[in-house]
């Protein structure tokens, strides 16, 4: 920390002209380029690189002498400085808004639909791409799906003015803190470009899971979703009586177990996701791909149909009150299983609005409207044995009455009538 006296002043025109917003990117870990420390880090607003300290001989001080770059922002307290003069200058608001978007209650109630980027190109607020750094598209689609659940989105946007709770979460739950920052950027009207990087969040996840969920190695979106929800929820519950995660998504299920020569055993538990089973895929290339209705797959949860758990046990399932405001449905295409390279291509037909009451203990209609769909695609390589097939992931999201498909940083409109043709993998439904 530099203890030289500070004199706050307006930034000179020369220094303002040296700011290069084109190179500014605050989505990556706030680490000094020289020391790799995350303490007291500044961003050079001329080259966009991160350096530690303002004191004489610090990396930032040496950088300004060697490169004639003088204007910096402290990435923690968001104060601006001229180095080596060590002069604090007035804040530059558009850079603060880009670094750390803030929201008021009124902002959240009136989120804009359209904004413009650094080049005056329009983008749809909230519908922006996430960079695929290597193989993190399986994580990108889950982040997009959760950030478009309104109650979850609004909770993390509200943290920008609920300072006490945000400070607690920032200190004690880096996962929620980083996820919250990313959501606030996704829904920001102050972006410099129409896509952002999830690197800071995903790098942290990779470190705490010891690479289980990595930026460089593909994994299952469903496995990542379950882990992510459990971690977000368990860390949030320390600060709130109930959490926005459990209140929004978690449902209740009644499981009846039937074993040979024994009375049925009924248990109740909670779930994040309900899984639906598909008929077996075709054995040979060229065979007709099966088509099924989502309603027929949901019969698994009508409390009557029984599923084999083992040769000695059958189970039936029924969703029970209270029902979550948002229901996440996983269509099992086999991609979680070891050595499965190609997903089950069975086509699943589904309506826009569906009554889920036949699969619950509800006596009244229980209508849900489709909110988003995560889609799987098998990409064939060059090997004859298909050993180099890889999975790619995209998400289609409802925006008012239109649908937008986001595949990493690419966005394109899509037709609702054709969504069933894709390998639907995870669907998010909203009480309607």
HUSULDA-V568252 format. One line per field, one symbol per residue. phi: phi as a letter, one per 40 degrees, with the letter a starting at -180 (. if undefined). psi: psi as a letter, one per 30 degrees, with the letter a starting at -180 (. if undefined). burial: 1 if it has 9 or more other C-alpha atoms within 8 Angstrom, else 0. A space follows every 50 residues. Layout:
phi=???
psi=???
burial=???
This chain:
phi=.cbccbbcaccccccdcccbcdccacccdcbccccgcbcfcbbcccbgcb acgbcdgcdcccccccbgbbbbbccccgcbbbbccgbcbccbccccccca cbbbdcdccbcccbabccbgccbccgbbcbcccabbcccdccdccccbcd ccdcdcccccbccccccccccbbdcccccccccccdcccbccacabbcdc cccccccccfgdbbcbbcacdcccdccccccdccccccbbcbbcccccbc bbbbbbbbbdfacdbbbbabacbbbbbccdcdcbcgccccbbcdcccccd bcgbcbbccacbabbbbacbcccccbbbbbccbgccccgccbcccdcbca ccbbccccbbcccbdbcbbcbabcbbacbccbcccfcbcbcbbabbbcbf bbbbcbbfccbacacdcbccccccbbbbbbdb
psi=kkgkkkjklkkleeeeffkjfefkjgflkikkfefgkgkhklkkgefglk lklflkgleeeeeeeffhkfklkkfefhlklkkgfhkklkljefeeeeei klkleeeefhklekakafggkkljkfillkkjedhgffeeeeeeeefgje eeeeefeffffieeeeeeeeefifeeeeeeeeefeegkggkflgllkgee eeeeeeefghfejlffkkakeeeeeeeeeeeeeeeefffkellfeefeek akkkkkkjlkhlkkkklklllekkkkkllklkekkflkklklkeeeefff ggfekkkkelfgklklkkklkkkkfkkkkkjjggffkkgjfkljgkkjkl lekkjgefglgkflkikkkkelkkkkkkjkbfkeggfgklklklkkkkjc glkkkjjcgkkkllkefgefflikekkkkkk.
burial=00000000000000100111000100110111000000011111111101 11111001111111100011111110011111110111110000011101 11110001000001111100001110111111001111111101111110 01111111110000110111001111111111111111111101111111 11111100000011101101101111001011101110000011111111 11111111100000000000111001010010000000110111001111 11101100000011111111000111111111101000011111111110 00101110111100011111111111110010000100111111111100 01111111101001000001011111111110
